[in-house]
Amino acid sequence: MYCSELGEKWHAARAEPSIAHLDAASAGRSSRAVIEAISLHLEKEAVRGSYVAADDEAEALQRGRRDLGSLIGHTPEELSFRDSARAGLRAILNSWTLPLSPTVWVAKNEFGPNLDEFERRDFAVRVLPSADVYGHVDVDALENMLQFEQPDFIHICHIGSGNGAVQPLREIVEVAHHASVPVVADMAQSVGHVPTVTGADVVYGTSRKWLTGPRGVGFVGVRADSLAQVEVESSESFIAGQLGLGTAVSEILDLGQQQVFRELASIGRIARERLHGIGSWEVMEPVDEPSALVTLAAPPGWGAADVAAARDKLLETGILVTAADSWRAPLLAGHSMLRVSPHLDVRREQLDELATTIRTMGY
């Protein structure tokens, strides 16, 4: 039984999976309509020529930009496309004139590869204080810090790759802007998942996760009134992928984005309640965290290899999850975890099967 009627609609729009797909945080399952939009355009490119085919779809491409912009609080003109979220971050950093050895403040859930990009460019990184053990930024402490010191920018993973904590991004943006400090937001795990109109100066993300668009399409949004002087120019892009992304976004808007966000938050709560304490695995978010990304710390004494083996065993039984190694959130976690990220069409019995399987692991 699906968790909701919305899940039934989501499932009916997609091919029947051969596994229990609980891994939207890696790559969601695209709908038939998304796949069709991509394949039809690729065929049109072969028949009409790539540039003519793109011109033919100018209206659909603009509609896709407009719809995506409505999800993240940007106009179509403020968007550009890359092939991934990381490529989007690189484009931002490469086009931004910053002082030598600039300072960036980050949250404890910062994505490890983002930290690598900062280190490669000799950025001075400072970790913001957390309000709790889950890594939520302490906004009051941030406000106090900004009274005495201002970084060149604040970079926030709205939802990180290593746990399901949702950062209070709107509040962070508000206090940062009061101190004239720009905010850049990594929305790879949040767009299509939680509300993402936050007022951040620059945002970037990817199509393939909670939006369930195609792989190979990332986006960057720079507000016209941004405090960050960033000009990300357009580049060669995957037009068929943009059309697929536009289709995926329109499906979320047609279902009702707020309804989608509420349902995913409900699914996250159901999953955490079902999985916490099973076989000594520990859920690493508050039960009522408003996201569907759930992480499970392994039983005492388990290492990265054991978690990877658990992920492989689950896949053998027909359940797809991720072994989330510590590099995903090196400031937050010192160990690997199982990451469970069900989308709207998860069935309660799939969560039961997951719980039953991990209960027997190692004990």
GILINNOR-V211240 format. One record per residue. N is the residue number from 1. RES is the residue in one small letter. SS is DSSP state (~ for helix, > for strand, _ for the rest). OMEGA is omega in whole degrees, -180 to 180 (none if undefined). BURIAL is b if it has 24 or more other C-alpha atoms within 12 Angstrom, else e. Layout:
n	res	ss	omega	burial
N	RES	SS	OMEGA	BURIAL
N	RES	SS	OMEGA	BURIAL
//
This chain:
n	res	ss	omega	burial
1	m	_	177	e
2	y	>	-180	b
3	c	_	-179	b
4	s	_	174	b
5	e	~	177	e
6	l	~	178	b
7	g	~	178	b
8	e	~	178	e
9	k	~	-180	e
10	w	~	-178	b
11	h	~	-177	b
12	a	~	-179	e
13	a	_	-174	b
14	r	_	174	b
15	a	_	180	e
16	e	_	-179	e
17	p	_	178	e
18	s	_	-178	e
19	i	_	169	e
20	a	>	-174	b
21	h	>	-179	b
22	l	_	-170	b
23	d	>	180	b
24	a	_	-180	b
25	a	_	172	b
26	s	_	178	b
27	a	_	179	b
28	g	_	-179	b
29	r	_	180	b
30	s	_	177	b
31	s	_	175	b
32	r	~	-179	b
33	a	~	177	b
34	v	~	180	b
35	i	~	180	b
36	e	~	180	b
37	a	~	180	b
38	i	~	-175	b
39	s	~	179	e
40	l	~	180	e
41	h	~	177	b
42	l	~	177	b
43	e	~	179	e
44	k	~	177	e
45	e	~	180	e
46	a	~	-178	e
47	v	~	-172	e
48	r	~	-172	e
49	g	_	-171	e
50	s	~	-174	e
51	y	~	177	e
52	v	~	179	e
53	a	~	178	b
54	a	~	178	b
55	d	~	179	e
56	d	~	-175	e
57	e	_	-177	b
58	a	~	-179	e
59	e	~	180	e
60	a	~	178	b
61	l	~	178	b
62	q	~	178	b
63	r	~	178	b
64	g	~	176	b
65	r	~	-178	b
66	r	~	-179	b
67	d	~	178	b
68	l	~	178	b
69	g	~	-180	b
70	s	~	178	b
71	l	~	-172	b
72	i	~	176	b
73	g	_	180	b
74	h	_	173	b
75	t	_	178	b
76	p	~	-177	b
77	e	~	-178	b
78	e	~	-176	b
79	l	>	168	b
80	s	>	-173	b
81	f	>	173	b
82	r	>	-177	b
83	d	_	179	b
84	s	_	176	b
85	a	~	-179	b
86	r	~	175	b
87	a	~	176	b
88	g	~	178	b
89	l	~	179	b
90	r	~	179	b
91	a	~	178	b
92	i	~	-176	b
93	l	~	-178	b
94	n	~	-177	e
95	s	~	-175	e
96	w	>	177	b
97	t	_	-178	e
98	l	_	177	e
99	p	_	175	e
100	l	_	-179	e
101	s	_	-179	e
102	p	_	-180	e
103	t	>	177	b
104	v	>	175	b
105	w	>	-177	b
106	v	>	175	b
107	a	_	-177	b
108	k	_	179	b
109	n	_	-177	b
110	e	_	-179	b
111	f	_	-177	b
112	g	~	178	b
113	p	~	174	b
114	n	~	177	b
115	l	~	177	b
116	d	~	178	e
117	e	~	179	b
118	f	~	-179	b
119	e	~	-179	e
120	r	~	-178	e
121	r	_	176	e
122	d	_	175	e
123	f	_	170	b
124	a	>	-175	b
125	v	>	176	b
126	r	>	-177	b
127	v	>	-180	b
128	l	_	177	b
129	p	_	-180	b
130	s	>	178	b
131	a	_	-176	e
132	d	_	-178	e
133	v	_	-177	e
134	y	_	177	b
135	g	_	175	b
136	h	_	180	b
137	v	>	174	b
138	d	_	-174	b
139	v	~	178	b
140	d	~	178	e
141	a	~	177	e
142	l	~	180	b
143	e	~	178	b
144	n	~	179	e
145	m	~	-176	e
146	l	~	176	b
147	q	_	-175	e
148	f	_	-176	e
149	e	_	178	e
150	q	_	175	b
151	p	_	175	b
152	d	_	171	b
153	f	>	174	b
154	i	>	178	b
155	h	>	-176	b
156	i	>	166	b
157	c	>	-176	b
158	h	_	166	b
159	i	>	-179	b
160	g	_	178	b
161	s	_	-174	b
162	g	_	170	b
163	n	_	-172	b
164	g	_	-180	b
165	a	_	178	b
166	v	>	-179	b
167	q	_	178	b
168	p	_	-168	b
169	l	~	179	b
170	r	~	180	b
171	e	~	177	b
172	i	~	179	b
173	v	~	-177	b
174	e	~	-178	b
175	v	~	178	b
176	a	~	-180	b
177	h	~	177	b
178	h	~	178	e
179	a	_	179	b
180	s	_	178	e
181	v	_	180	b
182	p	>	179	b
183	v	>	174	b
184	v	>	-175	b
185	a	>	171	b
186	d	>	-178	b
187	m	_	-178	b
188	a	_	-177	b
189	q	_	-174	b
190	s	_	-176	b
191	v	_	-174	b
192	g	_	-172	b
193	h	_	179	b
194	v	_	177	b
195	p	_	-174	b
196	t	_	171	b
197	v	_	-169	b
198	t	_	-176	b
199	g	_	178	b
200	a	_	-177	b
201	d	_	-178	b
202	v	>	176	b
203	v	>	175	b
204	y	>	-177	b
205	g	>	-175	b
206	t	>	-178	b
207	s	_	-160	b
208	r	_	-174	b
209	k	_	-173	b
210	w	_	174	b
211	l	_	-178	b
212	t	_	170	b
213	g	_	-177	b
214	p	_	169	b
215	r	_	176	b
216	g	_	178	b
217	v	_	173	b
218	g	>	-178	b
219	f	>	174	b
220	v	>	175	b
221	g	>	179	b
222	v	>	-179	b
223	r	_	178	b
224	a	_	180	e
225	d	_	-177	e
226	s	_	172	b
227	l	_	178	b
228	a	_	180	b
229	q	_	-176	b
230	v	>	176	b
231	e	_	180	b
232	v	_	-177	b
233	e	_	177	e
234	s	_	178	e
235	s	_	176	e
236	e	_	-174	e
237	s	_	-178	e
238	f	_	-174	b
239	i	~	178	b
240	a	~	178	b
241	g	~	176	b
242	q	~	178	b
243	l	~	176	b
244	g	~	177	b
245	l	~	179	b
246	g	~	178	b
247	t	~	-180	b
248	a	~	180	b
249	v	~	-179	b
250	s	~	178	b
251	e	~	177	b
252	i	~	180	b
253	l	~	179	b
254	d	~	177	e
255	l	~	-176	b
256	g	_	-173	e
257	q	~	-179	b
258	q	~	177	e
259	q	~	177	e
260	v	~	-179	b
261	f	~	-180	b
262	r	~	-178	b
263	e	~	178	b
264	l	~	176	b
265	a	~	178	b
266	s	~	179	b
267	i	~	177	b
268	g	~	180	b
269	r	~	179	b
270	i	~	-179	b
271	a	~	-179	b
272	r	~	179	b
273	e	~	-177	b
274	r	~	-169	b
275	l	~	-174	b
276	h	_	176	b
277	g	_	180	e
278	i	~	177	b
279	g	~	-179	b
280	s	~	170	e
281	w	_	-174	b
282	e	>	176	b
283	v	>	-172	b
284	m	_	173	b
285	e	_	170	b
286	p	_	-179	b
287	v	_	-175	b
288	d	_	175	b
289	e	_	-172	b
290	p	_	176	b
291	s	_	178	b
292	a	_	175	b
293	l	_	-173	b
294	v	>	177	b
295	t	>	-178	b
296	l	>	174	b
297	a	>	-175	b
298	a	_	176	b
299	p	_	-180	b
300	p	_	178	e
301	g	_	180	e
302	w	_	176	e
303	g	_	-177	e
304	a	~	-179	b
305	a	~	179	e
306	d	~	179	b
307	v	~	177	b
308	a	~	178	b
309	a	~	178	b
310	a	~	177	b
311	r	~	-180	b
312	d	~	179	e
313	k	~	177	e
314	l	~	179	b
315	l	~	177	b
316	e	~	180	e
317	t	_	176	e
318	g	_	180	e
319	i	>	-178	b
320	l	>	173	b
321	v	_	-180	b
322	t	>	167	b
323	a	>	-174	b
324	a	>	-180	b
325	d	_	-173	b
326	s	~	-180	b
327	w	~	-180	b
328	r	~	180	b
329	a	~	-172	b
330	p	_	179	b
331	l	_	-173	b
332	l	_	-171	b
333	a	_	177	b
334	g	_	-176	e
335	h	_	179	b
336	s	_	180	b
337	m	>	167	b
338	l	>	178	b
339	r	>	-178	b
340	v	>	-176	b
341	s	>	-180	b
342	p	_	176	b
343	h	_	-170	b
344	l	_	-174	b
345	d	_	175	b
346	v	_	175	b
347	r	>	179	b
348	r	~	-179	b
349	e	~	175	e
350	q	~	176	b
351	l	~	176	b
352	d	~	179	e
353	e	~	178	b
354	l	~	-180	b
355	a	~	-180	b
356	t	~	-178	e
357	t	~	-177	b
358	i	~	178	b
359	r	~	-175	b
360	t	_	-175	e
361	m	_	175	b
362	g	_	-178	e
363	y	_	none	e
//
